[in-house]
């Protein structure tokens, strides 16, 4: 899952990027509203965390432009503005949640998980394929109730495959979901993650099939 942090405080932005990155998200950052407006046009994000007091273009204007052009990415407003008026204005413009500074990082991450889950799955917390279950809230995978040990990158690959179960996912889509713009992840690395995942989930009946020239498809093969 890919998140855009729009924050002009470099210390806070760096802390959020580190924390969310350790939780397995691919994170990009924009330090002003103009940059955020341009990045959100690419429509590759699963969530935007948006400050309101931004240079060049105010956060509310970024949000207004996003919704005006039909952008549906969930938006969590994160700001020092405590007034009810700002909160109501943000929600009326299309924000999905609102958190004031200072905030608890654990609460922020819980809201991030909830918003991404709502956007991708309509509120459900788990995805399943055969005996394989992926808990999007707890960020863990199990087979018949037993946890599978997966790295953050392997969890990310598994999540995008399960969200698109039965559909072909190409390497570019996987790389977009896993990497921020300043990271370099090659196609060979994707192949390595797929190979490791196949071995770890094969007992569940879930199978990652390679569709030559197109990508990968997750399917349930109970008799495999």
One Martini backbone bead per residue (centre of mass of N, CA, C, O) as a GRO file, in nm:
protein
  224
    1UNK     BB    1   0.098   0.035   0.019
    2UNK     BB    2   0.035   0.386  -0.064
    3UNK     BB    3   0.171   0.692   0.076
    4UNK     BB    4   0.090   1.041   0.128
    5UNK     BB    5   0.283   1.301   0.265
    6UNK     BB    6   0.165   1.630   0.375
    7UNK     BB    7   0.454   1.809   0.496
    8UNK     BB    8   0.655   2.093   0.620
    9UNK     BB    9   0.770   1.925   0.855
   10UNK     BB   10   1.056   1.746   0.852
   11UNK     BB   11   1.044   1.591   1.121
   12UNK     BB   12   0.759   1.476   1.097
   13UNK     BB   13   0.785   1.348   0.818
   14UNK     BB   14   1.016   1.155   0.890
   15UNK     BB   15   0.869   1.003   1.118
   16UNK     BB   16   0.634   0.897   0.943
   17UNK     BB   17   0.800   0.747   0.731
   18UNK     BB   18   0.936   0.549   0.924
   19UNK     BB   19   0.690   0.423   1.061
   20UNK     BB   20   0.532   0.332   0.801
   21UNK     BB   21   0.766   0.176   0.675
   22UNK     BB   22   0.785  -0.038   0.913
   23UNK     BB   23   0.473  -0.131   0.836
   24UNK     BB   24   0.494  -0.165   0.495
   25UNK     BB   25   0.492   0.108   0.360
   26UNK     BB   26   0.473   0.322   0.096
   27UNK     BB   27   0.652   0.645   0.104
   28UNK     BB   28   0.565   0.978   0.041
   29UNK     BB   29   0.665   1.334  -0.003
   30UNK     BB   30   0.521   1.663   0.059
   31UNK     BB   31   0.605   2.018   0.135
   32UNK     BB   32   0.369   2.114  -0.062
   33UNK     BB   33   0.078   2.182  -0.234
   34UNK     BB   34   0.184   2.175  -0.525
   35UNK     BB   35   0.317   1.895  -0.509
   36UNK     BB   36   0.069   1.738  -0.418
   37UNK     BB   37  -0.112   1.797  -0.659
   38UNK     BB   38   0.076   1.652  -0.866
   39UNK     BB   39   0.093   1.366  -0.728
   40UNK     BB   40  -0.223   1.304  -0.717
   41UNK     BB   41  -0.262   1.272  -1.031
   42UNK     BB   42  -0.144   0.968  -1.050
   43UNK     BB   43  -0.320   0.761  -0.885
   44UNK     BB   44  -0.128   0.567  -0.651
   45UNK     BB   45  -0.290   0.607  -0.388
   46UNK     BB   46  -0.433   0.489  -0.067
   47UNK     BB   47  -0.321   0.756   0.086
   48UNK     BB   48  -0.365   1.080   0.252
   49UNK     BB   49  -0.162   1.299   0.448
   50UNK     BB   50  -0.297   1.623   0.549
   51UNK     BB   51  -0.199   1.930   0.570
   52UNK     BB   52  -0.301   2.273   0.592
   53UNK     BB   53  -0.031   2.448   0.654
   54UNK     BB   54   0.079   2.534   0.347
   55UNK     BB   55   0.272   2.599   0.100
   56UNK     BB   56   0.134   2.775  -0.185
   57UNK     BB   57  -0.091   2.545  -0.099
   58UNK     BB   58  -0.350   2.478   0.065
   59UNK     BB   59  -0.491   2.196   0.191
   60UNK     BB   60  -0.789   2.258   0.112
   61UNK     BB   61  -0.721   2.306  -0.188
   62UNK     BB   62  -0.610   2.030  -0.249
   63UNK     BB   63  -0.874   1.883  -0.181
   64UNK     BB   64  -1.062   2.028  -0.374
   65UNK     BB   65  -0.912   1.944  -0.637
   66UNK     BB   66  -0.928   1.642  -0.600
   67UNK     BB   67  -1.244   1.619  -0.595
   68UNK     BB   68  -1.307   1.782  -0.857
   69UNK     BB   69  -1.146   1.550  -1.041
   70UNK     BB   70  -1.232   1.261  -0.887
   71UNK     BB   71  -1.073   1.192  -0.644
   72UNK     BB   72  -1.064   0.889  -0.408
   73UNK     BB   73  -0.861   0.923  -0.208
   74UNK     BB   74  -0.795   0.894   0.101
   75UNK     BB   75  -0.826   1.149   0.372
   76UNK     BB   76  -0.599   1.267   0.623
   77UNK     BB   77  -0.620   1.510   0.851
   78UNK     BB   78  -0.319   1.696   0.968
   79UNK     BB   79  -0.346   1.934   1.239
   80UNK     BB   80  -0.334   2.238   1.443
   81UNK     BB   81  -0.625   2.287   1.384
   82UNK     BB   82  -0.897   2.302   1.628
   83UNK     BB   83  -1.126   2.408   1.488
   84UNK     BB   84  -1.439   2.330   1.382
   85UNK     BB   85  -1.442   2.475   1.109
   86UNK     BB   86  -1.203   2.324   0.975
   87UNK     BB   87  -1.319   2.042   1.006
   88UNK     BB   88  -1.581   2.084   0.848
   89UNK     BB   89  -1.453   2.181   0.585
   90UNK     BB   90  -1.288   1.926   0.528
   91UNK     BB   91  -1.527   1.725   0.524
   92UNK     BB   92  -1.692   1.877   0.302
   93UNK     BB   93  -1.448   1.840   0.084
   94UNK     BB   94  -1.363   1.505   0.149
   95UNK     BB   95  -1.274   1.407   0.402
   96UNK     BB   96  -1.231   1.108   0.616
   97UNK     BB   97  -1.039   1.247   0.834
   98UNK     BB   98  -0.933   1.376   1.174
   99UNK     BB   99  -0.619   1.514   1.311
  100UNK     BB  100  -0.459   1.650   1.583
  101UNK     BB  101  -0.214   1.848   1.702
  102UNK     BB  102  -0.107   1.646   1.893
  103UNK     BB  103  -0.028   1.293   1.850
  104UNK     BB  104  -0.085   0.952   1.834
  105UNK     BB  105   0.074   0.712   1.660
  106UNK     BB  106  -0.113   0.472   1.708
  107UNK     BB  107  -0.370   0.617   1.613
  108UNK     BB  108  -0.279   0.688   1.332
  109UNK     BB  109  -0.231   0.394   1.233
  110UNK     BB  110  -0.523   0.303   1.278
  111UNK     BB  111  -0.649   0.506   1.076
  112UNK     BB  112  -0.495   0.413   0.832
  113UNK     BB  113  -0.604   0.123   0.824
  114UNK     BB  114  -0.906   0.198   0.808
  115UNK     BB  115  -0.898   0.365   0.542
  116UNK     BB  116  -0.778   0.151   0.358
  117UNK     BB  117  -0.989  -0.065   0.413
  118UNK     BB  118  -1.232   0.100   0.317
  119UNK     BB  119  -1.123   0.152   0.024
  120UNK     BB  120  -1.069  -0.166  -0.051
  121UNK     BB  121  -1.313  -0.339   0.151
  122UNK     BB  122  -1.554  -0.196   0.310
  123UNK     BB  123  -1.427  -0.278   0.628
  124UNK     BB  124  -1.280  -0.519   0.618
  125UNK     BB  125  -1.002  -0.712   0.783
  126UNK     BB  126  -1.012  -0.959   0.569
  127UNK     BB  127  -0.836  -1.200   0.369
  128UNK     BB  128  -0.905  -1.480   0.138
  129UNK     BB  129  -0.734  -1.804   0.041
  130UNK     BB  130  -0.850  -2.047   0.146
  131UNK     BB  131  -0.642  -2.089   0.433
  132UNK     BB  132  -0.569  -1.800   0.368
  133UNK     BB  133  -0.501  -1.517   0.590
  134UNK     BB  134  -0.540  -1.154   0.584
  135UNK     BB  135  -0.460  -0.906   0.821
  136UNK     BB  136  -0.489  -0.562   0.786
  137UNK     BB  137  -0.464  -0.464   1.083
  138UNK     BB  138  -0.222  -0.667   1.188
  139UNK     BB  139  -0.026  -0.756   0.967
  140UNK     BB  140  -0.116  -1.076   0.902
  141UNK     BB  141  -0.051  -1.424   0.835
  142UNK     BB  142  -0.255  -1.725   0.784
  143UNK     BB  143  -0.275  -2.091   0.841
  144UNK     BB  144  -0.506  -2.230   1.008
  145UNK     BB  145  -0.412  -2.005   1.244
  146UNK     BB  146  -0.115  -1.990   1.146
  147UNK     BB  147   0.159  -1.821   1.140
  148UNK     BB  148   0.344  -1.631   0.903
  149UNK     BB  149   0.666  -1.558   0.810
  150UNK     BB  150   0.701  -1.213   0.710
  151UNK     BB  151   0.798  -0.967   0.542
  152UNK     BB  152   0.715  -0.655   0.455
  153UNK     BB  153   0.732  -0.712   0.148
  154UNK     BB  154   0.570  -0.975   0.145
  155UNK     BB  155   0.314  -0.850   0.257
  156UNK     BB  156   0.274  -0.649   0.024
  157UNK     BB  157   0.244  -0.859  -0.202
  158UNK     BB  158   0.012  -1.020  -0.079
  159UNK     BB  159  -0.194  -0.792  -0.059
  160UNK     BB  160  -0.223  -0.719  -0.363
  161UNK     BB  161  -0.308  -1.007  -0.450
  162UNK     BB  162  -0.563  -1.028  -0.261
  163UNK     BB  163  -0.712  -0.772  -0.364
  164UNK     BB  164  -0.669  -0.923  -0.675
  165UNK     BB  165  -0.815  -1.176  -0.681
  166UNK     BB  166  -0.819  -1.326  -1.005
  167UNK     BB  167  -0.602  -1.115  -1.097
  168UNK     BB  168  -0.377  -0.952  -1.280
  169UNK     BB  169  -0.043  -0.867  -1.167
  170UNK     BB  170   0.199  -0.655  -1.223
  171UNK     BB  171   0.513  -0.538  -1.152
  172UNK     BB  172   0.445  -0.236  -1.150
  173UNK     BB  173   0.221  -0.252  -0.934
  174UNK     BB  174   0.399  -0.365  -0.712
  175UNK     BB  175   0.613  -0.139  -0.706
  176UNK     BB  176   0.416   0.092  -0.640
  177UNK     BB  177   0.319  -0.035  -0.363
  178UNK     BB  178   0.624  -0.062  -0.230
  179UNK     BB  179   0.736   0.221  -0.350
  180UNK     BB  180   0.903   0.490  -0.336
  181UNK     BB  181   1.059   0.728  -0.533
  182UNK     BB  182   1.354   0.678  -0.370
  183UNK     BB  183   1.332   0.386  -0.470
  184UNK     BB  184   1.495   0.067  -0.570
  185UNK     BB  185   1.300  -0.178  -0.751
  186UNK     BB  186   1.331  -0.466  -0.907
  187UNK     BB  187   1.215  -0.735  -1.084
  188UNK     BB  188   1.390  -0.947  -0.937
  189UNK     BB  189   1.276  -0.893  -0.655
  190UNK     BB  190   0.989  -0.980  -0.713
  191UNK     BB  191   1.060  -1.275  -0.782
  192UNK     BB  192   1.165  -1.342  -0.500
  193UNK     BB  193   0.905  -1.287  -0.340
  194UNK     BB  194   0.729  -1.488  -0.492
  195UNK     BB  195   0.894  -1.741  -0.429
  196UNK     BB  196   0.865  -1.724  -0.119
  197UNK     BB  197   0.556  -1.723  -0.104
  198UNK     BB  198   0.493  -1.992  -0.233
  199UNK     BB  199   0.631  -2.164  -0.008
  200UNK     BB  200   0.457  -2.042   0.241
  201UNK     BB  201   0.145  -2.097   0.099
  202UNK     BB  202   0.102  -2.390  -0.026
  203UNK     BB  203  -0.062  -2.531   0.220
  204UNK     BB  204  -0.341  -2.351   0.169
  205UNK     BB  205  -0.407  -2.345  -0.167
  206UNK     BB  206  -0.254  -2.110  -0.243
  207UNK     BB  207  -0.170  -1.959  -0.571
  208UNK     BB  208   0.100  -1.836  -0.773
  209UNK     BB  209   0.056  -1.735  -1.098
  210UNK     BB  210   0.222  -1.725  -1.400
  211UNK     BB  211   0.176  -1.477  -1.655
  212UNK     BB  212   0.311  -1.460  -1.934
  213UNK     BB  213   0.382  -1.113  -1.987
  214UNK     BB  214   0.191  -0.997  -1.730
  215UNK     BB  215   0.208  -1.180  -1.442
  216UNK     BB  216   0.007  -1.227  -1.148
  217UNK     BB  217  -0.196  -1.496  -0.986
  218UNK     BB  218  -0.436  -1.546  -0.741
  219UNK     BB  219  -0.526  -1.879  -0.626
  220UNK     BB  220  -0.739  -2.155  -0.562
  221UNK     BB  221  -0.577  -2.488  -0.487
  222UNK     BB  222  -0.683  -2.747  -0.297
  223UNK     BB  223  -0.530  -2.993  -0.478
  224UNK     BB  224  -0.213  -2.903  -0.477
   0.00000   0.00000   0.00000
